[in-house]
């Protein structure tokens, strides 16, 4: 059977046993795109409404509110929905319950299931904004707000794409699912990981997954690098700050750790390169960020005018964020840091430390010949008139759970938005980009759910 794109016909089943002479022509596909065009204002309003629900993580604000909003929207479009709380996952509590919504629309005939999954949480606002981060301002064809790019614009585009597809082809085969999930920004354990563990991404239930993350509208993202997060604490002995020789400064010990990173670890990481098509180019090497550092007494409350006491710090902590390549393995990543610390312990008087692993993620990579990767790439070429670029993400996202827990390999990230805008001040999403991505998603559905059974 030939592809949908570049030809002028494709058969649709009219009952569960046979086909009639109904043909899906280019004219019908044009109707699909026309329907999408008519939904532009709806797409804008939907994106703004999602942004205006401030789902900050941490702590996990307003998850139930946004899930209720999506529930109402998708039920009105004929979906059956489930509200699922991820009891017992990190951060879940009565004040901040980890809610998810999963919606399913059955076609009129048997077939495969296509699932669009988007996270509902957003990161902290940060400084430097010139617009209201939760105002959803529309200006010059762009919608501004925290989460506009990452990834409420992608969520909105997937909903509009699905609604337009169903309106144009109500007799599609198979099923379509849309989920809004919690906590991707902090690992996804209260969201996709929990759902995958409960069987929501079993290959027997779902055959194709698209994650509308902002990797740019002409790219198909096949996977991501691995990650290892750890806390290193160095120890000392408290004493009066005027007599530091009577104590032992934990911050100085941490300085030795940082010096060793600069002299030995960072140069070693820079020599390693991957064959994964990671973007941007700098992420094709191994990297490590120092996410935070704190030593000595606790920070005073904001606005306090109290002066600090005079003490030698007896503790200093850093959190490291090590991103590693598919050619590396997690054991060597851990050992590299441990060996560096042990080397310091052997040569530095009174040096003592504790290393605590916080989390780790194994690299994930879908074959570019996988059905969903090929289908989305073909749709990009049709909609945009140029070949899709296959890429991998510098950071991890929910594909890791669909792959490792769900055991489903046929998964890609595809959505509107400029990757470099994620988590930045004045984050925005282009309306034109959302419209183009929605067209790609809708055509992908046509290819997957309107083929001959």
Buried (B, 14 or more C-beta within 10 A) or exposed (E): EEBBBEEEEBBBBBEEEEEEEEEBEEEBBEBBBEBBEEBBEBBBEBBBBBBBBBBBBBEBBBBBBBBBBBBEBBEEBEBEBEEBBBEEBBBBEEEBBBBBBBBBBBBBBEBBBBBBBBBBBBBEBEEEBEBBBBBBBBEEEBBBBBBBBBBBBBBBBBBBBBBBBBBBBEBBBBBBBBBBBBBBBBBBBBBBBBBBBBEBBEEEBBBBBBBBBBBBBBBBBBBBBBBBBBBBBBBBEBBEBEEBEEBBBBBBBBBBBBEBBEEBBEEEBEEBEBEBBBBEEEBBBBBBEEEEEBBBEEEEEEEEEEEEEEBBBBBBBBBBBBBBBBEBBBEEBBEBBEEBBEEBEEEBEBBBBEBEEEBBBBBBBBEBEBBBBBBBBBBBBBBBEEEBBBBBBBBBBBBBBBBBBBEBBBBBBBBBBBBEBBBBBBBBBBBEBBBBBBBBBBBBBBBBBBBEB
